[in-house]
Amino acid sequence: MKNKKLLAIIVIAIIIIAGIISYLVYSNSQLNKEIVQKEEVIESIMLAQTQEPTANVSVASSATKTATKTSTTTSATSTPINTKSDEELIAQALYEKFSTDASTMSYTISKKTDSAATGGITFTEGGGGYFVAAKENGLWKIIADGNGVIECDILDQYDIPASIVGDCFDSATGESRER
């Protein structure tokens, strides 16, 4: 009788242990599936951010609009044609200049011509200032940024019109001047 009770306890213990092991294996496989899914989402987000950033952009007094990713198209000779707007290209230049993206920086474009632009930048962690961009060989480049007066030499080098930046610092005279 004692042997039967002992055998029954052992069998019940084995069944309980097998159930616990089965549950743990199942739970672990579910967690692994979730981790793989989250890693795939993270990879796709990182890929999207490194390909072409998006930004909130406002031009002068117009309503804020969101710059969206735009793909490049190819012609019969397979030469890429840039279909991005100037605002998107300026955003890309800002993100590259400051090694950031739309999640940590926003900007506005207050004045713009076909080859020059100026505006403000704000960082989510605080701080900000102005920027001046110039279009050179079809690409936008940030040529000045900060909080002070821009050097006249830089503006002259990129032919930035006075309508975009009206005052500058003349290093030859050591004074600010109107352009």
Secondary structure, DSSP 8 states (H G I E B T S, - for coil): -HHHHHHHHHHHHHHHHHHHHHHHHHHHHHHHHHHHHHHHHHHHHHHHHHH---EEE-BTTS--EEE-----EE-TT--EE----HHHHHHHHHHHHHT--TTTEEEEEEEE-SSEEEEEEEETTS-EEEEEEEEETTEEEEEEEESS--BHHHHHHTT--TTT--EEEETTTTEEEE-
